[in-house]
């Protein structure tokens, strides 16, 4: 089964570090929250796992896993909602790896897209322009698209921000379902209580590793205080740091 290992991983934007020397692993079938102060490098780490950012140092190693088997959902603000497509067409894009860039959708694939919409509470929205959806409805549609990707690893970046309570509860049920199906799910979150209720594993990040393990231990008062202190000492113009040679 697939494991994602981080070895001395350092990530940077324009040579300014966002994540320092992070080492650890997301085990197969794990359900992990990534939390920490604003600017802690959480979203940056998710992009590196998805292969969208190259490490400045260290590496991300995928064991028994192809990057095409990773489904990545960015923050809603990064998703273009102005495309002139229907809800069904946007959801059906989850089939793209199987149908190819210029392949057409078969009847079975369209039926699967409709079933995914039913599963997230958007049955009957197939012909609606995607730009007319509310934030919560749009996020339901994006989760339906991920269902069609049928990925072994699912990466979610702040998936419940600015959506209603009912939608959040429904989508958390889907996250639990993916976990029950032994998929590896990694989610960036800000709501610590939500993390405690749903996510058994937590990575607490403050550009450097603070804690990584069972949620009740990772989110101990001492660890949260340490993360806060580390955030207060950040220098945004700090240069890339290097480990001394052994």
Secondary structure per residue as TSV (DSSP state, phi and psi in degrees):
chain	resnum	aa	ss	phi	psi
A	1	X	-	360.0	157.2
A	2	X	-	-75.2	136.5
A	3	X	E	-125.7	141.5
A	4	X	E	-109.7	116.5
A	5	X	E	-113.6	136.3
A	6	X	E	-110.4	126.4
A	7	X	E	-124.1	105.9
A	8	X	E	55.5	37.0
A	9	X	E	-74.4	123.0
A	10	X	E	-122.3	128.9
A	11	X	E	-121.0	144.9
A	12	X	E	-147.9	153.4
A	13	X	E	-116.2	122.7
A	14	X	T	50.2	41.1
A	15	X	T	69.6	7.7
A	16	X	E	-96.8	124.9
A	17	X	E	-69.4	139.0
A	18	X	E	-113.0	-29.4
A	19	X	E	-139.2	131.9
A	20	X	E	-111.8	123.4
A	21	X	E	43.2	54.5
A	22	X	E	-91.5	127.6
A	23	X	E	-130.0	135.8
A	24	X	E	161.6	-172.7
A	25	X	E	-147.5	144.1
A	26	X	E	-96.6	113.0
A	27	X	-	-78.2	158.0
A	28	X	T	-57.3	132.3
A	29	X	T	76.4	7.3
A	30	X	-	-78.0	154.8
A	31	X	E	-122.3	105.1
A	32	X	E	-124.5	135.0
A	33	X	E	-99.0	139.3
A	34	X	E	-107.1	120.3
A	35	X	E	-132.1	166.5
A	36	X	-	155.6	175.4
A	37	X	S	-62.3	163.3
A	38	X	T	-58.3	136.7
A	39	X	T	79.8	13.6
A	40	X	S	-78.5	-7.8
A	41	X	S	96.5	13.1
A	42	X	H	-64.3	-52.4
A	43	X	H	-66.4	-36.0
A	44	X	H	-61.1	-42.1
A	45	X	H	-62.9	-42.9
A	46	X	H	-61.2	-41.0
A	47	X	H	-65.4	-35.2
A	48	X	H	-66.4	-40.9
A	49	X	H	-63.2	-37.7
A	50	X	T	-74.4	-7.6
A	51	X	T	85.8	16.1
A	52	X	S	-91.7	-15.1
A	53	X	S	-130.0	134.5
A	54	X	-	-88.6	139.5
A	55	X	-	-64.7	145.3
A	56	X	S	-78.0	-34.3
A	57	X	E	-147.5	161.4
A	58	X	E	72.1	-164.3
A	59	X	E	-158.7	160.4
A	60	X	E	-108.7	121.5
A	61	X	E	-111.5	127.8
A	62	X	E	-104.8	115.5
A	63	X	E	-97.1	122.4
A	64	X	S	56.7	40.7
A	65	X	-	-150.0	132.1
A	66	X	-	-98.0	142.9
A	67	X	G	-59.2	-22.7
A	68	X	G	-69.0	-12.4
A	69	X	G	-94.9	11.2
A	70	X	E	-107.4	127.9
A	71	X	E	-104.9	126.4
A	72	X	E	-122.3	126.1
A	73	X	E	-114.2	109.0
A	74	X	-	-74.6	177.2
A	75	X	-	-62.7	148.8
A	76	X	G	-56.4	-34.0
A	77	X	G	-62.8	-20.0
A	78	X	G	-92.8	-2.7
A	79	X	S	-101.2	127.6
A	80	X	-	-78.3	115.6
A	81	X	-	-97.8	4.3
A	82	X	-	-89.0	-1.9
A	83	X	S	-63.3	137.1
A	84	X	-	-81.9	65.7
A	85	X	-	-125.7	155.1
A	86	X	B	-80.0	166.1
A	87	X	H	-59.4	-43.4
A	88	X	H	-61.9	-40.3
A	89	X	H	-65.7	-40.0
A	90	X	H	-65.7	-44.2
A	91	X	H	-64.8	-40.5
A	92	X	H	-64.2	-16.6
A	93	X	G	-62.5	-16.2
A	94	X	G	-61.5	-16.5
A	95	X	G	-86.6	-1.8
A	96	X	H	-58.9	-32.9
A	97	X	H	-65.6	-30.0
A	98	X	H	-88.2	-26.4
A	99	X	H	-98.8	-12.2
A	100	X	-	80.4	170.4
A	101	X	T	-63.1	-37.3
A	102	X	T	-114.1	10.4
A	103	X	-	-76.3	153.0
A	104	X	-	-93.6	165.2
A	105	X	-	-91.5	131.3
A	106	X	-	-85.0	171.3
A	107	X	H	-61.5	-39.6
A	108	X	H	-65.1	-37.6
A	109	X	H	-68.8	-39.0
A	110	X	H	-65.9	-38.6
A	111	X	H	-64.5	-39.4
A	112	X	H	-64.3	-37.3
A	113	X	H	-64.6	-40.9
A	114	X	H	-65.3	-38.8
A	115	X	H	-65.2	-37.8
A	116	X	H	-65.2	-38.7
A	117	X	H	-64.0	-41.6
A	118	X	H	-59.1	-41.0
A	119	X	H	-65.8	-27.7
A	120	X	T	-102.0	9.7
A	121	X	T	83.9	22.3
A	122	X	-	-116.3	23.8
A	123	X	T	-59.6	133.7
A	124	X	T	93.6	-4.9
A	125	X	-	-96.5	7.3
A	126	X	T	-53.5	-42.2
A	127	X	T	-93.7	-1.6
A	128	X	S	-67.7	137.2
A	129	X	B	-61.9	135.0
A	130	X	G	-62.8	-27.1
A	131	X	G	-69.6	-11.8
A	132	X	G	-91.5	-3.2
A	133	X	S	-78.5	150.2
A	134	X	-	-71.4	170.6
A	135	X	H	-59.9	-42.1
A	136	X	H	-67.2	-41.8
A	137	X	H	-64.6	-40.7
A	138	X	H	-62.5	-41.6
A	139	X	H	-66.4	-36.4
A	140	X	H	-59.5	-42.0
A	141	X	H	-63.2	-39.7
A	142	X	H	-66.8	-36.6
A	143	X	H	-66.0	-38.0
A	144	X	H	-62.0	-39.9
A	145	X	H	-62.7	-39.1
A	146	X	H	-66.8	-32.0
A	147	X	H	-59.0	-39.8
A	148	X	H	-70.8	-26.5
A	149	X	H	-66.2	-26.9
A	150	X	T	52.3	46.3
A	151	X	-	-84.5	153.2
A	152	X	S	-75.9	-30.6
A	153	X	E	-123.9	132.8
A	154	X	E	-123.5	122.4
A	155	X	E	-113.3	123.0
A	156	X	E	-123.8	124.3
A	157	X	E	-106.1	105.1
A	158	X	S	48.7	56.0
A	159	X	T	-72.0	-13.0
A	160	X	T	-112.9	13.2
A	161	X	T	-74.2	131.8
A	162	X	T	63.5	27.6
A	163	X	-	-121.9	161.0
A	164	X	-	-73.0	163.7
A	165	X	H	-62.3	-41.6
A	166	X	H	-63.2	-44.1
A	167	X	H	-63.8	-42.3
A	168	X	H	-58.2	-46.1
A	169	X	H	-61.8	-42.5
A	170	X	H	-65.2	-41.2
A	171	X	H	-74.1	-31.7
A	172	X	H	-64.4	-34.6
A	173	X	H	-62.0	-37.1
A	174	X	H	-68.9	-38.3
A	175	X	H	-60.2	-43.8
A	176	X	H	-61.4	-38.4
A	177	X	H	-64.0	-42.7
A	178	X	H	-61.8	-40.0
A	179	X	H	-64.3	-42.0
A	180	X	H	-62.4	-29.2
A	181	X	T	-82.9	6.5
A	182	X	T	69.6	23.5
A	183	X	-	-80.6	153.8
A	184	X	E	-90.9	120.6
A	185	X	E	-120.5	126.3
A	186	X	E	-125.7	124.8
A	187	X	E	-133.0	128.2
A	188	X	E	-83.5	127.0
A	189	X	-	-139.5	159.3
A	190	X	S	-113.9	-21.8
A	191	X	-	-85.7	101.1
A	192	X	H	-66.0	-33.6
A	193	X	H	-66.4	-39.6
A	194	X	H	-60.7	-41.1
A	195	X	H	-62.1	-46.3
A	196	X	H	-62.4	-33.6
A	197	X	H	-79.6	-29.9
A	198	X	H	-117.8	-33.9
A	199	X	-	-105.0	115.1
A	200	X	S	-72.0	-25.0
A	201	X	E	-119.5	145.0
A	202	X	E	-139.7	136.4
A	203	X	E	-106.7	113.0
A	204	X	E	-96.7	117.2
A	205	X	E	-121.7	136.9
A	206	X	S	-138.3	60.2
A	207	X	S	68.8	-35.5
A	208	X	S	-114.7	161.4
A	209	X	E	-66.7	127.5
A	210	X	E	-100.4	-49.7
A	211	X	E	-159.1	149.8
A	212	X	E	-150.8	112.7
A	213	X	E	166.2	-155.6
A	214	X	E	-53.0	137.7
A	215	X	H	-57.6	-42.5
A	216	X	H	-63.7	-28.3
A	217	X	H	-83.2	-43.5
A	218	X	H	-62.8	-36.0
A	219	X	T	-98.1	32.5
A	220	X	-	-66.5	154.4
A	221	X	H	-54.8	-38.1
A	222	X	H	-64.9	-41.5
A	223	X	H	-68.4	-40.5
A	224	X	H	-64.6	-38.0
A	225	X	H	-66.3	-39.4
A	226	X	H	-64.0	-43.8
A	227	X	H	-61.9	-41.8
A	228	X	H	-64.1	-41.9
A	229	X	H	-65.3	-38.7
A	230	X	H	-65.6	-38.8
A	231	X	H	-64.8	-37.9
A	232	X	H	-69.2	-19.3
A	233	X	T	-98.6	3.7
A	234	X	-	-61.6	144.7
A	235	X	-	-121.4	109.3
A	236	X	T	-66.0	-21.1
A	237	X	T	-99.0	14.7
A	238	X	-	-63.5	141.6
A	239	X	-	-75.4	168.9
A	240	X	-	-59.4	131.8
A	241	X	-	-99.7	153.5
A	242	X	-	-129.9	140.2
A	243	X	-	-72.8	137.7
A	244	X	-	-65.6	149.1
A	245	X	-	-64.6	141.1
A	246	X	-	-70.7	360.0
